[in-house]
Amino acid sequence: MPAYRDDRSAEITAALGTLPAGSAVSVVATRLLDLFTSGSIAPGTRLPPERQLAASLEVGRSAVREALAALEILGVVDVRPGSGTYLRGSASELLPQTLKWGVLIGERNTVELLELRSGLEIFVARLAAERLTERQLALLGRHVEQMRASVGDLRAFVKADLAFHHDLASSVDNTLLLDLLQIVRSLLRVWADRAVEDEGNARVALEEHEAIHRAFVARDPDAAASAMAAHMATASARLAPVSLS
């Protein structure tokens, strides 16, 4: 790991420029990656804080946060709580990795990520039907209730949807499974960033989550896996590359 250097916030934010309004997380990640592999920033350089990057790019802080989280998973940056975010490698070290990233974000591999996520989520649902505590079951029920109350507020709906799946994966008490799902979800949110886009999609997702929750209440692993498989088919169709959907 290179020695940490003084930050160059002003230079970095000036080099980033602005992005079009409503830019997806993937666009933010790509802009940051282009800068990090340009050779103009030394390894170990501390990056500007999220709010400064967001202001410079003219995007929301959540988009910057998710982009940095994905780049950390890919080994581009090092996020140190309480200290800051640092560039991990030099341009010569990072550029060969872009070949892997290019493959990762291609259509074929987006589909593979979707297939992997579906398999993991279905397995989690089957385990959860047998392992959920009453407290965990109630928590998932509250997330479904929040989704029901937020059908007309897509931002809140997506937040409740994500919380449902995160708490569901956490409930099966398998750290490796949870870590794998978090990595796959993070990559999909960056490279295939198409969340629920209208109230119709939200209502379909709500019905699917209700079916999953009913199977948990019944402690029926087969029904839980089947309901999750139906939900994953819908979600994957929305996220898959247009040419393959």
PyMOL commands that set and color helices and strands:
alter all, ss='L'
color gray80, all
select helices_A, chain A and resi 9-16+25-36+50-57+61-73+91-104+107-131+134-149+154-171+175-191+199-217+221-239+242-244
alter helices_A, ss='H'
color red, helices_A
select strands_A, chain A and resi 77-80+84-87
alter strands_A, ss='S'
color yellow, strands_A
deselect
rebuild
show_as cartoon
